[in-house]
Amino acid sequence: MNFDFSDDQKHMQGEARRFLEARCGLARVRAVLDDPDCAYDRDLWRAVADQGWLGAAIPEAYNGLGLSRLELCVIAEELGRALAPIPFASTLYFLAEAVMLAGDAAQMSALLPRIAAGELIGALAVSEGPGAVTPETLQASVTDRRLTGVKIPVTDGDVADQVLVLARENGRPGLFLADMKGSGVVRETLRTLDPTRSAAKITFEAAPVTRLGGAGEGFALLEKIFDRAAVLLAFEQLGGAGRCLEIATAYAKERYAFGRQIGSYQAIKHKLADMYVKNELARGNAYYGAWALNADAAELPTAAAAARISASEAYWYAAKETIQTHGGIGYTWEADPHLFYRRSRQLSLVAGAPRLWKERLVSQLERRNAA
């Protein structure tokens, strides 16, 4: 079985890399980081929409390109490599995937064409503070199609037009679409570790909502959405981890200490070698996840968990070791490594912490072995 991408998909990835190198250098990322009033790069968002990336996996019937999830994976890797400061993941991996998975004809017709055109930004609101949300701890509630509750933090919630919210209805968990321009919605932008991916606290006070999927299916649907998002996020993390290795290797070749390139010292060699090994292990798991996602295979939950865990570990390790390779200058604001460290932390938490994914993976393996 060949898990590699096709020649056409590799060509698409190369074109995406060239586009982002021209339109999304690290100076653009810093511009968003340094501007407290700038939540994302609006020019880049419009350019990405013009490229058709926002509609890559959306069916042609809804003005998308009708491509497979594999094309979305190669785009995700390049966006991660460039640290693109846009709400791509929140809109595509979570909202669009949720609507395509569980939306009715009216919801798909209303939302998917606007997503493909770059006219709608989405977000997913699950967390209600520290700790994982469970059926017992879920506080947000819906009565007569009106949502009341607080969600914090919501990635890209300060710029989203539509937010998918986990809440109780008649005591049963469900997923609901909330229009952020509607009544009963108050948003507060939060300060986070990675300001290039903004977040918000959203308070709902009898805000009108519509349910996505069936009644009481909230957590079941959420698991399916997370499985899909985990694979796509893993490719973003792969892109960032690979870029870290490139940056660290280049610096190790150009920086001299005691008359020698620092890359000639065993300690630096070991750092770079360990980064490479973790990256390649993560890539193998991500490719398996991409196959399972594209084929809608029964192995998707296991493959997604493995991809999520290994990619989170690889990106975190690569980011921190890139700082170490740079030595004292690696900790400074002017150096680039901290940009990747910030994003590695943000991506590792946006769809549940690695600890939760490890528990999911163990549970999946136990069920498979017991069968």
N, C-alpha and C positions, 0 to 999 in steps of 0.2 A: 504494500500500500504506500502510495506517494503522498506525503503530507506537505510537500513544498508547494509554493505558489506557481502559477503558470507564467509563461513568458510575458503574456499580456499584463498580468497583474504586477509582475516585476517592473515592467515598463511604466505602468501607472504609478508605482511607488517612486521610481526615479524621477518622473515628471513632478510628482508632489514634492519631492525633496528640493528640486531646483526652484519650484515656485516659492516654497517657504524660505529657502535661503535668500531669495531676492526680496520677499515681502515681510519676513518675520525673523530678522536678526535679533540677537540678544539686546540690542539697543532698544528695539520696540518693546520687548518684555520689560526692560527697566523703566521705560516711559510710563507704563501702566503701574508698575510697582511704586514709582516715585510720586505719582499723582493721586492724592487721596480722593479726588472727585471722579476718577476714571476707573470704572469697574471692569471694563474689557476693551479690547481694540476694535472699535466699530468699523474702521476701514477694512481691517483684515476679515471681519465677519462678512461684510458685503462681498469682498473678493472671493472668499471661500464659497459663498452662495453662488456667485457667478461661475465658479469652476464646476458647480453641480455636486459638490461633495455632500451638501446637506441632504440631497435627495438620492444619494448613491444607492441605498438599500430600500428606498421607498418605491412601491410599485408604480409603473408607468401610468396606471389608471388614476393615480393621485399626483401626477406631474413630477414623479421621481424618475430616476434613470433605470430602475428595475434591475440593478446589479445584485450580486450575491453579497452575503456577509463577509466573504473573503476580501472583496474590494474595500469594504469598510475597515477591515482589520489593517490593511496596508496603509490606508489613509491615517488611521489612528496611530500607527507606529511613527509616522512622520510628524504628526502633530505633537506627539510626546517628545520626539527628538528636538523639535523647535521650541518647546515650552510655550506653545501657542496660547496667548492669554484671551481665549474666547470660550463661550459657554457651549462648546461642541458636545462634550460628554453628557451634560445634563439634558440637553435638547434631544440628541440622537440616541444615546445608549439607554436612557431612562424613559423619557416621555414618548418619543417616536416608537421605540420598541414596545412599550406598554400599550400604546394605541393599536399598533399592528397585531399585538397578541390578543387583546381582550376588547378592543373597541367595537362598537356597532357601526353600521354603514354611515349613519349620520355623523358620528364622532370622527371617523376616518376622513370623510369628505370635508369636514369643517377644519380639521387640524393638519393633516398630512400635507396638503398642497402648500399651506402657509409655512410649514417647517421647511419643506424643500426649497421654497423661495427665499428663505432667510427672514421672513416677516414675523416669525413667532419664536420666542425663546422659552424653553421649558425648564422645569426643575422637579425634583422629587423631595417631598417633605415627609420624613418618617420619624426622625429623632425628636424627643421632647426634653432633652437634657442629657446629663451623664448617664451612661449605662444603656444597654440594649433594650429596645422596646419589645415587649412580649404581650400576648393577649391579656395577661393579668394587669400589666402596668399601663396599657394604652389609655390615655385620658381624653384625647380629642374625640368629639362626638358629633353625629349628624342627626338632626330631628327635623322632619318635614322638609328635607332637602336644604337644610341650613346648617352650616358647619361652625362649631365653636371649639376653640382650643388654641394652644400655642405650640409652634414647631420651631426648634432651635438645635443646632444650626441647619440652615437650608442652603446648600451650595448653589450659587447663582440665583438665590431667591430674591435678591434685591433688584435684579434686572429681568426676571422671568415674567412672561405674559400669562402663561398657564402653569399651574403647579398641581402635581399629582400628590394627593394627601391620603395618608393612612389614618382612618378614624373608625369609631364604633357607630353602628346604626342598629338600633333595637338590640343592643348588647352584643352584636356580632361585628367583627372587623371587616372593613371594606376599603376599596380605593376610590377616591373621588377627585374629579377635576374641578379646580377652582380658578376662576378668572381673576387675575390680580388687579384688574382695572374695575372690578365690580365693588359693590358696597360691602362694608363689614370687614375690610382687610387693612391692617396696619403693618408696615414693614419698617424694620430697623436694621441698618447695615452694621455688621459686626467686624471687629478687628481680628484678623486671623494670622496664622503663621505665614500663609502664602496669599498676599493681597492680589496677586495676578489671577486668582480664582476666588472671587468674592463670595460672601456668605451673608445670610440675614436671619434675624429673628422675625417670624411672621405670626401675628396675632389675628385670629379669626373670631369675629363676633357676629354670629348668625349670618355668615356669608353664604350666598347661594352656590350650590354645587350640583354636579351630576355624577352619578355613579359610573365607574368603569368596570365592566364585568358583572358577575352575579353577586347577589347579596351574600355576605359572609365569606366571600372568597379572598378577602384582603391579603392574608398572610400566604396563602397558596399562590396567588398571583405574584406577590412580591418576591417569593423565592424564584419563580420562573424569570422574572425581570432581572433579578440580581444575577442569575446564572448567565444570562445573555450579556449583561453589562460587565460582568467579571472578566469575560474573555476579551472584550473590546478594551477595557481598562488595562488588562495585562499587556496588550500591544502598545498602548501609550507608555506604560512603564518600561517596556523593552526599549522603546525609542529613547527614553531619557537615560536609561542605564547604559545603552550603547554609546550615547553622546558623552556621558561621563568618562567612559573608558577611553574614548578618543581624546578628550581634553587632558586627562591625566597622563596618557602616553605621550602626547605632544609636549607637555610641560616637562616630563621626565627626560626627554631628549634635548631640550633647549636649556634647562637649568643646570648650572655647574656648581659643584661644591668640592673644595679641596682639589681643584684641577681636573675633575671628572664629571661627566654627566651623571646626575643623580640616578638615572635609570640603570646605570651600571652597578649600583649597589644592590646587594641581595635583598635587603628589606623592601626596597621599592619594587624590585622584580616580583617578589612574593605578593605584594598588594595587587599589582596589575594582573598577575596570573590568577589570583583568587577572584578578582572581578570578572575576568573572562570566563572562568568556569561557572560561576553563578549565573552569568548572563546566558550562557549556552544551555544550562539546565532549564532556566526559565523559558528560553525560546522553544525548547522541545515540548514543554508543557503547554505553552501558548499555541503552538501549531496543532497539537492534539485538540485543544479547546476550540480552535478555529474550525477544524474539521467537524467536530461534534455540533457546533453551533450551526454551521452551514447545512449539515445533513439532518438537523433536528434529531440527533441520535439519542438513544436511551442513556448513553454514557455522559451526556452533557453535564448533569449536576456534579459528577465526580471530576470530569475534565476541567470544568470551570473552577472548582475549588482548588485543584492542583495548580492551575494557571495563576489564579489569584494569589495563592500563598507564595509560590516561587518567584513571581514577578515582583511582588511587594518586597520580598527579602532581597532580591537582586538589585532593585533600584535603590533601596535604602543603603545597602552595603556599598554600591558603586558611588553614591553621592557622598557618603561620609569619608570613604577612602580617597576620593578625589580631593576633598578638603585637606586630608592628611598628606597627600602627595605634594600639594602646594606649600606645605609647611605653614609658617606664620602668616604669609600673605593670603592663604586660603580662607582665613577667618574674616578678612576685611570686606567692607561693603563694595569696594571697587572691583574685587575679584569676582569671577562668575560662579564658582562652585556652590555658593549658598543658594543661588537661584534654583539649582537642581535639587538641593537638599530640601528646600521648602516644598517643591512640587512632589518629591518622593513621599513626604509625610502626608501631604494633602490627599494624594491618590490612594494611599494605603488605608485611609479611613472613610473615603467618600461612599463606599458601598458596604460598610461593615468592616471592623478591624480584623487583621489577620487571625487573631485568637478565635473569633467566631467562625471564620472559614476553616480553621483547623478542626474545630468541633464538627462542622458540617462534613468535612472530608472523612473524618473517622466514622461518623454515623453512616455515611454512604458506603464505606468499605465494610462495615459491620453488617449492614443489610444485604450487601451483595454476597458476602461470605456465608451468611446464614441461609441464603436461598438454595 
